[in-house]
Amino acid sequence: MPDVIKKYLDQIKEFWGSLEKSQKTRLYITSGIVAVAIIISIVVLTKPNRIVLVSNTDQKQIGEMVTVLTDNGIWNEAQNNGTSIVIDSKNNNNAQVLLAQAGYPKDGMTFDDAISKIGITTTESDKKHIWKAQQVSDLETKIKLLDNIDNAAVTLATPESSIFIEEGQTQPRPTAYVMVEPNQKLTAAQVEGIVMLVSRSVENLDPKDITVADNNSNILNTNNSDDSISAVNSQEDLRRQRESELEQKVLDYFSVGQYDNFDTLRVVANAILDFDKDKSQIKSLTNPQGMDAGAVISSKSTEETIKNGTASGEPGVDTNPGTTNNPSYQVGTDGNSDYSNKSAETNLGYDEKLQNTEKAVGKLIPAESGLAISLWYGKKVTDDTKISDTFITDLKTAASMATGVPVKNISVNKMKMAQPEVVQIPLNDKIKQLIADYGFFALMLMLIIGLLIVGMPRRKKEQEEVLQPAMAGGGGPKFIVPDQEDPLPEIEMEERSEIKKQIDKFVKQKPDAVAQLLRNWLSDEWDG
């Protein structure tokens, strides 16, 4: 053993041997308190936040997944009769990656299972059913991996296509029914994500042919069956968004947070949006650039001339039968005539401009929108003397400039805060709340105070003994220690004197022998 270590060990043994029994007891108590404090601190500060990684799975797969996690050094624990696994939340991402790489969870039929079921004697019909079962199982596994889905079941109907289709008929389309068990309320976007996941995983499956329901038989994707409901929901969301924007603009005007005229304010907006659709088309014609008229595209002119034309003959062949009073046809004269006809046709081209205009949907109508602003006082600002009419007018003007809402549509009211109600909390509830909030810190403080108390050195009580030994004749020496007004000075010795150390050690180890030695010495002095 090296001399340095041996020297320190000897010093420790010497120190321990020089301690009194009470000092050793206090050292034991102090060490125990420190150890308890450290253990409690470690347990409280390093307490893991446990979450459920996998649930509702057969025990065989749970055992395999536990092996995978344990081999990779991830703490885990099987619960619920071996149907779920609990891990530390900080290891959630790594655990999911490891299980995914290992092909877990294997709910239903996996790809390897499907391949193993196909053999030489497997018919084409059986193969289709096997692949369909594997496809359904794969969809269920993907949906279950979503954080907000605890369980899922997929029913897939894929009708057989036929070549014998009559004229006017179409091939039947596949349909899907998805039942999910969510652990929280699903938004429309999350439901749409489930629909898209199933639609993109099945050939020729239209999103409109997918029905998503929860475990309480509530249809979640009603927007596919009724577009008007989806439109109304979108319009309402947009309206609320515009209201929030208007309210935030007014609040930003008072963003400093310290008000002298009032304590706080509340803003409520009523936004009116224009959702009417209006499309228009305008066609305009202009002269080509650099020309005063249209450009000639094509032209055509015709001219007809007849000179010395003969008179026409009598219409018909013979006269009409009957009497002499029968009507007759008018015929021309026997003279010659001239005829002339001229015509011209020109096609001109112009610059055409076709403009389609569509009005923006959801535009704010400021003239119909409104703002309600309430100014609260009564806590820091005790009265409403500083909320004058001039201040309210300036506030309306500023809010109108910030939001575009007319001043006449802005309402500002003064509201007084109610006095806080004094609630009498039972003593038991107060104690429970204090323990919950400050129990750990109080325990640590008590431990520290205990350490200080135990570690404080105790002063030895000096007892003044009056020695009065009894003599046979009633006489004899009497040892009376007189009262001293001034304390006697202690004998100064070198702090590190070996003799002093040996004397102190002897006094502590054998106080009775030292007392007897002093008595003998005093008796010798008296006899002399």
C-alpha positions in Angstrom: 0.0 0.0 0.0 1.4 3.4 -0.9 2.7 5.5 2.0 0.3 8.4 1.2 -2.8 6.2 1.4 -1.5 4.5 4.6 -0.8 7.9 6.1 -4.4 9.0 5.4 -5.9 5.8 6.7 -3.8 6.1 9.9 -5.1 9.7 10.4 -8.7 8.6 9.8 -8.3 5.7 12.4 -6.6 8.1 14.9 -9.4 10.6 14.4 -12.1 8.0 14.8 -10.5 6.6 17.9 -10.2 10.1 19.4 -14.0 10.7 19.1 -16.3 10.3 22.1 -19.3 8.1 21.9 -21.7 11.0 21.6 -19.7 12.5 18.8 -19.8 9.1 16.9 -23.5 8.9 17.4 -24.0 12.4 16.0 -21.8 11.5 13.1 -24.0 8.4 12.4 -27.1 10.5 12.5 -25.7 13.2 10.3 -24.6 10.6 7.7 -28.0 9.0 7.7 -29.8 12.3 7.2 -27.5 13.2 4.3 -28.0 9.8 2.7 -31.8 10.1 3.0 -31.8 13.6 1.6 -29.7 12.6 -1.3 -31.9 9.5 -2.0 -35.1 11.6 -1.9 -33.6 14.2 -4.2 -32.5 11.7 -6.7 -35.9 9.9 -6.7 -37.9 13.1 -7.0 -35.6 14.7 -9.7 -35.1 11.6 -11.8 -38.6 10.2 -11.6 -39.4 9.0 -15.1 -42.4 10.2 -17.1 -43.9 7.0 -18.3 -46.1 6.7 -21.4 -47.8 3.8 -23.1 -45.8 2.8 -26.2 -48.0 -0.1 -27.4 -51.4 -1.3 -26.2 -54.0 -3.9 -27.0 -51.5 -6.3 -28.5 -51.2 -10.0 -28.0 -48.7 -11.3 -25.4 -46.5 -13.0 -27.9 -45.7 -9.8 -29.8 -45.4 -7.9 -26.5 -42.7 -10.4 -25.4 -40.8 -10.0 -28.7 -41.0 -6.2 -28.5 -39.8 -6.2 -24.9 -36.8 -8.3 -26.0 -36.0 -5.8 -28.8 -36.2 -2.8 -26.4 -34.2 -4.5 -23.7 -31.4 -5.6 -26.1 -31.1 -1.9 -27.2 -30.9 -0.6 -23.6 -34.3 1.0 -23.4 -36.1 0.7 -20.1 -39.6 -0.9 -20.5 -42.2 -2.6 -18.5 -45.1 -4.9 -19.6 -48.5 -4.0 -18.1 -52.2 -4.9 -18.4 -51.6 -8.6 -18.3 -48.8 -8.4 -20.9 -50.9 -6.6 -23.5 -49.1 -3.2 -23.4 -45.7 -1.7 -22.9 -44.8 1.3 -20.9 -41.5 3.3 -21.5 -39.9 6.5 -20.4 -41.2 9.4 -22.5 -37.7 10.5 -23.4 -37.1 7.2 -25.2 -40.3 7.3 -27.2 -38.8 8.3 -30.6 -36.0 5.8 -30.4 -38.3 3.0 -29.3 -40.7 3.6 -32.2 -37.8 3.6 -34.7 -36.4 0.3 -33.3 -39.8 -1.4 -33.3 -40.6 -0.2 -36.8 -37.2 -1.5 -38.1 -38.0 -4.9 -36.5 -41.5 -4.9 -38.1 -43.6 -4.3 -35.0 -46.4 -4.2 -34.2 -47.4 -7.1 -36.4 -51.2 -6.6 -36.2 -53.0 -9.1 -38.4 -51.3 -10.5 -41.4 -47.9 -9.1 -42.5 -46.3 -9.3 -45.9 -44.1 -12.2 -44.8 -47.2 -14.1 -43.5 -49.0 -13.5 -46.8 -46.0 -14.9 -48.7 -45.8 -17.9 -46.5 -49.4 -18.8 -47.1 -49.0 -18.9 -50.9 -48.0 -22.3 -52.2 -48.3 -24.4 -55.3 -51.8 -25.5 -54.6 -53.0 -21.9 -53.9 -55.5 -20.8 -56.5 -55.7 -17.3 -58.0 -58.9 -16.6 -56.0 -57.2 -17.6 -52.8 -54.2 -15.4 -53.6 -56.5 -12.4 -54.1 -58.1 -13.0 -50.7 -54.7 -13.4 -49.0 -53.4 -10.1 -50.5 -56.6 -8.4 -49.6 -56.3 -9.5 -46.0 -52.7 -8.3 -45.9 -53.7 -5.0 -47.4 -56.4 -4.5 -44.7 -53.9 -5.4 -42.0 -51.4 -3.0 -43.3 -53.9 -0.2 -43.4 -55.0 -0.9 -39.8 -51.4 -0.9 -38.6 -50.7 2.5 -40.3 -53.7 4.1 -38.7 -52.9 2.7 -35.3 -49.4 4.3 -35.5 -51.0 7.7 -35.4 -50.6 9.4 -32.1 -54.3 10.3 -31.6 -55.6 6.8 -32.5 -55.7 4.0 -30.0 -57.3 1.3 -32.3 -58.6 1.0 -35.8 -60.5 -1.5 -38.0 -60.8 -1.4 -41.8 -63.4 -3.1 -43.9 -62.5 -3.1 -47.6 -64.9 -4.0 -50.4 -63.1 -4.5 -53.8 -65.6 -5.9 -56.3 -64.3 -8.1 -59.1 -64.0 -6.4 -62.5 -65.7 -8.1 -65.4 -65.3 -7.9 -69.1 -69.0 -8.5 -69.6 -70.3 -5.0 -69.1 -73.4 -3.8 -70.9 -73.4 -0.6 -72.8 -74.0 2.4 -70.4 -72.8 0.6 -67.4 -69.6 1.2 -65.5 -67.2 -1.0 -63.5 -68.1 -1.2 -59.8 -65.8 0.8 -57.6 -64.2 -0.3 -54.3 -65.4 1.1 -51.0 -63.9 1.2 -47.5 -65.3 1.6 -44.0 -62.8 2.7 -41.3 -63.7 2.5 -37.6 -61.2 4.4 -35.3 -61.0 4.7 -31.6 -59.5 8.1 -31.0 -58.0 9.3 -27.7 -59.0 12.9 -28.4 -61.4 14.7 -30.6 -60.2 14.6 -34.2 -60.2 17.7 -36.3 -61.5 17.8 -39.9 -57.9 17.9 -41.2 -57.0 14.8 -39.2 -60.0 12.9 -40.5 -59.1 14.0 -44.0 -55.6 12.7 -43.5 -57.0 9.2 -42.6 -59.2 9.3 -45.7 -56.2 10.2 -47.9 -54.1 7.5 -46.3 -56.7 4.8 -47.2 -57.5 6.2 -50.6 -53.9 6.3 -51.7 -53.3 2.8 -50.5 -56.1 1.1 -52.4 -56.2 1.1 -56.2 -59.1 3.1 -57.8 -60.6 4.0 -54.4 -62.2 7.4 -54.5 -62.1 9.4 -51.2 -65.9 9.9 -51.6 -66.3 6.1 -51.2 -64.6 6.1 -47.8 -66.6 6.3 -44.6 -64.7 7.1 -41.3 -66.6 6.5 -38.0 -65.5 6.5 -34.4 -66.2 3.8 -31.8 -69.5 5.5 -31.0 -70.9 5.2 -34.6 -70.4 8.9 -35.3 -69.6 9.6 -38.9 -66.5 11.8 -39.0 -66.1 12.6 -42.7 -69.6 14.1 -43.4 -68.0 16.8 -45.5 -67.5 14.3 -48.3 -71.3 13.7 -48.5 -72.4 17.3 -48.1 -70.2 20.0 -49.6 -72.5 22.7 -48.3 -71.7 21.8 -44.7 -68.0 21.9 -45.5 -68.4 25.3 -47.1 -70.3 26.6 -44.1 -67.6 25.4 -41.7 -64.9 27.0 -43.8 -66.7 30.3 -43.9 -67.3 30.2 -40.2 -63.6 29.5 -39.6 -62.6 32.3 -41.9 -65.0 34.7 -40.1 -63.6 33.8 -36.7 -60.1 34.3 -38.0 -60.9 37.8 -39.3 -62.6 38.6 -35.9 -59.4 37.5 -34.1 -57.3 39.7 -36.4 -59.5 42.7 -35.7 -59.4 42.2 -31.9 -55.6 41.7 -32.0 -55.1 45.0 -33.8 -56.9 46.9 -31.1 -55.0 45.0 -28.4 -51.7 45.8 -30.1 -52.6 49.4 -29.9 -52.5 49.0 -26.1 -49.6 46.5 -26.1 -47.6 48.3 -23.5 -49.7 46.7 -20.8 -49.6 49.6 -18.3 -52.7 51.7 -18.4 -53.3 54.9 -16.4 -57.0 55.5 -17.3 -58.2 52.0 -16.7 -57.1 48.6 -15.4 -57.7 46.4 -18.5 -59.8 46.2 -21.6 -61.8 43.6 -23.5 -62.3 43.6 -27.3 -65.0 41.7 -29.1 -65.3 42.0 -32.9 -68.2 41.1 -35.2 -66.8 40.6 -38.7 -69.2 40.5 -41.7 -67.6 38.9 -44.7 -68.8 38.8 -48.3 -69.0 35.2 -49.6 -71.1 36.0 -52.7 -69.5 34.8 -55.8 -69.5 37.1 -58.8 -67.8 36.4 -62.1 -67.8 38.9 -65.1 -66.3 38.9 -68.6 -65.5 42.0 -70.6 -64.5 42.0 -74.3 -63.1 45.2 -75.8 -62.0 46.0 -79.3 -59.4 48.6 -80.2 -57.6 49.7 -83.3 -54.3 48.1 -84.0 -51.3 50.0 -82.7 -50.4 52.9 -85.1 -53.6 52.7 -87.1 -56.7 54.9 -87.1 -59.0 52.1 -88.2 -59.1 48.4 -88.3 -56.7 46.4 -90.3 -58.1 45.0 -93.6 -58.2 41.2 -93.4 -60.1 40.6 -96.7 -62.2 42.5 -99.3 -64.5 41.6 -102.1 -66.3 43.7 -104.8 -68.8 42.7 -107.5 -70.2 44.5 -110.5 -73.2 43.6 -112.8 -74.1 45.5 -116.0 -76.9 44.8 -118.6 -77.3 46.9 -121.8 -80.1 46.7 -124.4 -82.0 44.1 -122.5 -85.2 42.7 -124.3 -88.7 42.7 -122.8 -89.8 39.6 -121.2 -92.5 37.4 -122.9 -96.0 36.7 -121.8 -96.1 34.5 -118.8 -97.6 31.1 -119.2 -98.4 29.3 -122.5 -102.1 29.7 -123.3 -104.9 32.0 -122.0 -107.0 30.9 -119.2 -110.3 29.3 -120.2 -113.5 31.0 -119.5 -115.3 34.2 -120.4 -113.8 37.4 -121.7 -113.8 38.9 -118.3 -111.1 36.6 -117.0 -108.0 38.3 -115.5 -104.9 38.7 -117.6 -101.2 39.1 -116.8 -99.3 42.4 -117.2 -96.4 42.2 -119.6 -93.6 44.6 -120.3 -93.2 46.8 -123.3 -91.3 45.8 -126.3 -88.5 48.5 -125.7 -84.8 47.7 -124.7 -83.4 48.5 -121.1 -80.0 48.9 -119.3 -79.1 47.5 -115.8 -76.0 48.1 -113.6 -75.2 46.8 -110.0 -71.9 47.4 -108.0 -71.1 46.0 -104.4 -68.0 45.9 -102.2 -67.4 43.9 -99.0 -64.4 44.5 -96.7 -63.5 42.6 -93.5 -61.5 44.6 -90.9 -59.6 43.3 -87.9 -59.2 44.9 -84.4 -57.2 44.1 -81.3 -59.4 42.1 -78.9 -59.0 42.0 -75.1 -61.0 39.5 -73.1 -61.0 40.2 -69.3 -62.4 37.8 -66.8 -63.1 39.3 -63.3 -64.0 37.3 -60.2 -64.7 38.9 -56.9 -62.7 37.9 -53.9 -64.6 35.6 -51.6 -64.5 36.3 -47.9 -63.7 40.0 -48.1 -64.4 42.0 -45.0 -67.3 44.5 -45.2 -66.2 47.2 -42.8 -69.5 49.2 -43.1 -71.4 46.2 -41.7 -68.8 45.0 -39.2 -68.6 46.2 -35.6 -66.4 46.4 -32.5 -67.3 46.3 -28.8 -64.7 47.6 -26.4 -65.1 47.5 -22.7 -62.8 49.4 -20.3 -62.5 47.8 -16.9 -61.6 49.8 -13.7 -62.0 49.3 -10.0 -58.8 47.6 -8.9 -55.7 49.7 -9.6 -57.7 52.6 -11.1 -60.4 53.0 -8.5 -62.8 55.3 -10.4 -63.7 56.2 -14.0 -62.8 59.9 -13.8 -60.0 59.4 -16.3 -62.2 57.7 -18.8 -63.6 60.9 -20.2 -65.7 61.4 -23.4 -62.6 62.8 -25.1 -60.6 59.7 -24.3 -63.5 57.5 -25.6 -63.6 59.5 -28.8 -59.9 59.2 -29.3 -60.1 55.5 -28.6 -62.8 55.0 -31.2 -60.8 56.9 -33.8 -57.7 54.9 -33.2 -59.6 51.6 -33.3 -61.3 52.7 -36.6 -58.0 53.6 -38.2 -56.4 50.3 -37.1 -59.3 48.0 -38.2 -61.1 49.9 -40.9 -64.4 49.6 -39.1 -66.3 53.0 -39.1 -66.4 55.0 -35.9 -70.2 54.7 -35.7 -69.9 50.9 -35.5 -67.5 51.0 -32.5 -69.0 50.8 -29.0 -66.9 51.7 -25.9 -68.3 51.0 -22.5 -67.0 51.6 -19.0 -67.2 48.5 -16.7 -66.4 48.3 -13.0 -64.8 45.2 -11.6 -66.6 43.3 -8.9 -64.9 42.9 -5.6 -63.2 39.6 -5.2 -65.2 37.1 -3.3 -63.5 35.8 -0.2 -63.6 32.1 -0.2 -63.0 30.3 3.1 -60.7 27.4 2.4 -60.9 24.6 5.0 -57.8 24.0 7.0 -57.4 20.5 5.7 -57.4 21.7 2.1 -54.9 24.4 3.0 -52.6 21.8 4.5 -52.9 19.5 1.6 -52.2 22.3 -0.9 -49.2 23.5 1.1 -47.8 19.9 1.2 -48.4 19.5 -2.5 -46.7 22.8 -3.3 -44.0 23.0 -0.8 -43.7 19.6 0.8 -40.5 18.6 -0.9 -38.8 21.9 -0.2 -40.0 21.8 3.5 -38.6 18.3 3.9 -35.2 19.4 2.4 -35.2 22.4 4.8 -35.9 20.2 7.8 -33.1 17.9 6.8 -30.7 20.8 6.5 -31.7 22.2 9.8 -31.3 18.8 11.4 -27.8 18.5 9.9 -26.9 21.9 11.4 -28.2 21.0 14.8 -26.5 17.7 14.9 -23.3 19.1 13.6 -23.1 22.0 16.1 -20.4 21.4 18.8 -21.6 21.0 22.3 -20.0 22.9 25.2 -18.9 20.8 28.1 -20.4 21.8 31.4 -17.7 22.4 33.9 -18.7 21.1 37.2 -17.1 22.6 40.3 -16.7 19.8 42.8 -16.3 20.5 46.5 -14.4 17.7 48.0 -15.4 17.2 51.7 -14.0 13.8 52.8 -15.4 12.6 56.0 -13.0 12.0 58.9 -13.5 9.7 61.8 -13.1 12.5 64.4 -15.1 15.0 62.5 -12.0 16.9 61.6 -9.6 16.7 58.7 -8.8 18.6 55.6 -11.6 20.2 53.7 -11.0 20.9 50.0 -13.1 23.9 49.1 -12.7 25.5 45.7 -13.1 29.2 46.3 -15.3 31.3 43.9 -13.1 33.0 41.4 -14.1 36.3 40.0 -11.7 36.1 37.1 -11.2 32.8 35.1 -7.8 31.3 35.3 -5.8 31.5 32.2 -5.4 28.3 30.3 -2.0 26.8 29.9 -0.8 27.8 26.5 0.7 24.9 24.6 1.7 24.5 21.0 -1.3 23.5 18.9 0.4 20.6 17.2 2.4 19.4 20.3 2.6 15.6 20.4 2.6 15.7 24.2 -0.7 17.7 24.3 -2.3 15.2 21.8 -1.3 12.3 23.9 -2.6 13.9 27.1 -5.9 14.8 25.4 -6.3 11.4 24.1 -5.5 9.8 27.5 -8.0 12.1 29.2 -10.8 11.2 26.7 -10.2 7.5 26.8 -9.7 7.1 30.6 -11.3 9.9 32.4 -11.7 7.8 35.6 -8.0 7.1 35.8 -7.2 10.8 35.3 -9.6 11.8 38.1 -8.0 9.3 40.5 -4.6 10.6 39.6 -5.6 14.1 40.4 -7.1 13.0 43.8 -3.9 11.3 44.7 -1.8 14.3 43.6 -3.9 16.6 45.7 -3.7 14.3 48.7 0.1 14.2 48.4 0.3 18.0 48.3 -1.9 18.3 51.3 0.0 15.8 53.4 3.3 17.5 52.5 
